[in-house]
Amino acid sequence: MIQPQNKVEKIILGIDPGTMYMGYGVISVVGTKMKFIDMGILDLKKEDDTYMKLKKVYDFTIALIDKFLPDEFAIEAQFFGKNVQSMLKLGRAQGVAIVAAMERDIPIAEYAPLKVKQAITGNGAASKEQVCGMLQVQLNLKKEQLPAHLDATDALGVAVCHHWQSRAVTGEKKFKSWDDVVAQRTKKK
C-alpha cells in the first residue's frame, strides 16, 4: 500500500524592485494551495542619496528573508524603457535584492513583467489594478488587506507567478505552455 506523501509548506518571497518603492509579497504553498502571508513596500522616496537607497534595499530584503524564512525568492526583471538612467537605477536595486537572497542561499527566479501579468490575469498588458483585482480573487484577500501602493500587489504577483511556473516545471500538474497555466488560473470555478 502506498502511503500518502506529507505535503510540505513552501514559502515564496516575491520582490518588485524599485528606487522609489520596493514592493514585497509573501505566500505559503502547501501542495497546490496558496495562502497569503504578507505584502507591503519599502518607501525610498525621501532618501536622496542613491547609495543609501541601495543599502536600504539590501537591509530591508535581508530583514524580510530573516522574518519570513522563504524557501524561494522571485523577483521581477527589468523592463526595457526609453530612460536609460531609470533602467540603470532599477537594475542596481534589483541586483542588491538578488545579492541579499544569495547571501542567505535562497534559490532565485526572475520573471519579466509581461510574464507576471500574463500568469495572474491572462493578459500581459494588464494594469496594476487588474493584477491587484485578480490576486484579490485568487488569494481571497479582503478589501482591508489591499495595500495603498500597488507595488506590493505587483510583488505578490511575482510570488504567485513563481508558484505557477514551479508547478509547470516540476510536473505537479502537466502544463504544456504558459497559456495552459493562465487558462487554469483564470477559469471560472
C-alpha positions as CSV (number, residue, x, y, z in Angstrom):
1,M,0.0,0.0,0.0
2,I,1.3,3.4,-1.0
3,Q,1.5,5.9,1.9
4,P,0.3,9.4,1.1
5,Q,3.1,11.9,0.9
6,N,3.2,14.6,3.6
7,K,2.7,17.9,1.9
8,V,5.5,20.3,2.8
9,E,4.9,24.0,3.1
10,K,7.0,26.2,0.8
11,I,7.3,30.0,1.4
12,I,7.9,32.2,-1.6
13,L,9.1,35.8,-1.3
14,G,8.3,38.0,-4.3
15,I,10.0,41.3,-4.9
16,D,9.1,44.2,-7.2
17,P,12.4,46.2,-7.1
18,G,12.3,50.0,-7.4
19,T,14.1,53.1,-6.4
20,M,11.0,55.0,-5.2
21,Y,9.1,52.0,-3.8
22,M,10.2,48.4,-3.5
23,G,7.2,46.0,-3.2
24,Y,7.3,42.7,-1.4
25,G,4.8,39.8,-1.2
26,V,4.9,36.6,0.6
27,I,2.8,33.4,0.1
28,S,2.8,30.0,1.5
29,V,2.2,27.0,-0.7
30,V,1.1,23.5,0.5
31,G,0.5,21.1,-2.3
32,T,-1.4,23.3,-4.8
33,K,-3.0,25.6,-2.3
34,M,-1.6,29.1,-2.0
35,K,-2.1,31.2,1.1
36,F,-1.4,34.9,1.5
37,I,1.0,35.8,4.3
38,D,2.1,39.4,3.9
39,M,2.8,42.2,1.5
40,G,4.0,45.8,1.7
41,I,6.5,48.3,0.4
42,L,9.8,49.9,1.3
43,D,9.3,53.7,0.8
44,L,12.5,55.2,-0.6
45,K,11.1,58.5,-1.9
46,K,12.5,60.6,1.0
47,E,16.1,59.2,0.5
48,D,18.1,61.4,-1.8
49,D,21.4,59.5,-1.7
50,T,21.4,56.8,-4.4
51,Y,23.8,54.6,-2.5
52,M,21.8,54.9,0.8
53,K,18.7,53.7,-1.2
54,L,20.7,50.6,-2.3
55,K,21.8,50.0,1.3
56,K,18.2,50.3,2.5
57,V,17.0,47.9,-0.3
58,Y,19.7,45.4,0.8
59,D,19.0,45.7,4.6
60,F,15.2,45.5,4.0
61,T,15.5,42.4,1.9
62,I,17.7,40.7,4.4
63,A,15.2,41.6,7.2
64,L,12.3,40.2,5.1
65,I,14.3,37.0,4.5
66,D,15.1,36.7,8.2
67,K,11.5,37.3,9.2
68,F,9.7,35.0,6.7
69,L,12.4,32.4,6.0
70,P,11.4,31.9,2.4
71,D,12.4,28.7,0.6
72,E,12.4,30.5,-2.8
73,F,12.9,34.1,-3.9
74,A,11.3,35.5,-7.0
75,I,12.0,39.0,-8.4
76,E,10.6,41.0,-11.3
77,A,13.1,41.5,-14.1
78,Q,13.9,44.9,-15.6
79,F,11.7,46.1,-18.4
80,F,13.3,47.9,-21.3
81,G,12.2,51.6,-21.4
82,K,13.4,54.7,-23.1
83,N,15.0,56.2,-20.0
84,V,18.4,54.6,-19.7
85,Q,19.2,56.2,-16.3
86,S,16.0,54.9,-14.8
87,M,16.8,51.4,-16.1
88,L,20.3,51.5,-14.6
89,K,18.9,52.6,-11.2
90,L,16.3,49.9,-11.3
91,G,18.9,47.3,-12.3
92,R,21.0,48.3,-9.3
93,A,18.1,47.9,-6.9
94,Q,17.3,44.6,-8.4
95,G,20.9,43.4,-8.1
96,V,21.1,44.4,-4.5
97,A,18.0,42.5,-3.6
98,I,19.3,39.4,-5.5
99,V,22.6,39.6,-3.6
100,A,20.6,39.7,-0.3
101,A,18.9,36.4,-1.4
102,M,22.3,34.9,-2.4
103,E,23.7,35.9,1.0
104,R,21.1,33.7,2.6
105,D,21.5,30.8,0.0
106,I,17.9,31.1,-1.3
107,P,17.1,29.9,-4.9
108,I,16.3,32.9,-7.1
109,A,14.0,33.1,-10.1
110,E,13.4,36.2,-12.3
111,Y,10.3,37.0,-14.3
112,A,9.6,39.6,-16.9
113,P,6.7,42.0,-16.0
114,L,4.8,40.7,-19.1
115,K,5.1,37.1,-17.9
116,V,3.9,38.0,-14.4
117,K,0.8,39.9,-15.7
118,Q,0.1,37.0,-18.1
119,A,0.2,34.4,-15.3
120,I,-2.0,36.4,-13.0
121,T,-4.6,38.0,-15.3
122,G,-4.2,36.2,-18.7
123,N,-3.2,39.5,-20.2
124,G,0.5,40.6,-20.5
125,A,-0.6,44.2,-20.9
126,A,-2.8,44.2,-17.8
127,S,-2.8,47.2,-15.5
128,K,-1.6,47.2,-11.9
129,E,-5.2,47.5,-10.8
130,Q,-6.2,44.4,-12.8
131,V,-3.3,42.4,-11.3
132,C,-4.4,43.5,-7.8
133,G,-8.0,42.5,-8.6
134,M,-7.1,39.1,-9.8
135,L,-4.8,38.5,-6.8
136,Q,-7.7,39.5,-4.5
137,V,-9.8,36.8,-6.1
138,Q,-7.1,34.1,-6.3
139,L,-5.9,34.6,-2.7
140,N,-9.2,35.5,-1.2
141,L,-7.9,38.9,0.0
142,K,-10.3,41.1,2.0
143,K,-10.6,44.7,0.9
144,E,-8.8,45.9,4.1
145,Q,-5.8,43.6,3.2
146,L,-5.2,45.5,-0.1
147,P,-2.3,47.9,0.0
148,A,-2.3,51.6,-0.7
149,H,0.7,51.1,-3.1
150,L,0.2,48.7,-5.9
151,D,3.9,47.9,-5.9
152,A,3.1,45.5,-3.1
153,T,0.5,43.6,-5.2
154,D,2.9,43.6,-8.1
155,A,5.4,41.8,-5.8
156,L,2.7,39.4,-4.6
157,G,2.0,38.7,-8.3
158,V,5.7,37.8,-8.8
159,A,5.5,35.3,-5.9
160,V,2.2,33.8,-7.4
161,C,3.7,33.7,-10.9
162,H,6.7,31.8,-9.5
163,H,4.4,29.3,-7.9
164,W,2.6,28.6,-11.2
165,Q,5.9,28.4,-13.0
166,S,7.3,26.0,-10.5
167,R,4.3,23.7,-10.9
168,A,4.7,23.8,-14.6
169,V,8.4,22.8,-14.3
170,T,8.1,20.2,-11.6
171,G,5.2,18.4,-13.4
172,E,3.0,18.8,-10.3
173,K,0.3,19.4,-12.9
174,K,1.1,18.9,-16.6
175,F,1.1,22.3,-18.3
176,K,2.3,22.4,-21.9
177,S,2.7,26.2,-22.1
178,W,2.1,29.5,-20.2
179,D,-1.3,29.6,-21.9
180,D,-2.2,26.4,-20.0
181,V,-1.1,28.0,-16.7
182,V,-3.1,31.1,-17.5
183,A,-6.2,29.1,-18.5
184,Q,-6.0,27.1,-15.3
185,R,-5.8,30.3,-13.2
186,T,-8.4,32.3,-15.0
187,K,-11.1,29.6,-15.5
188,K,-14.3,30.1,-13.7
189,K,-15.0,28.0,-10.7
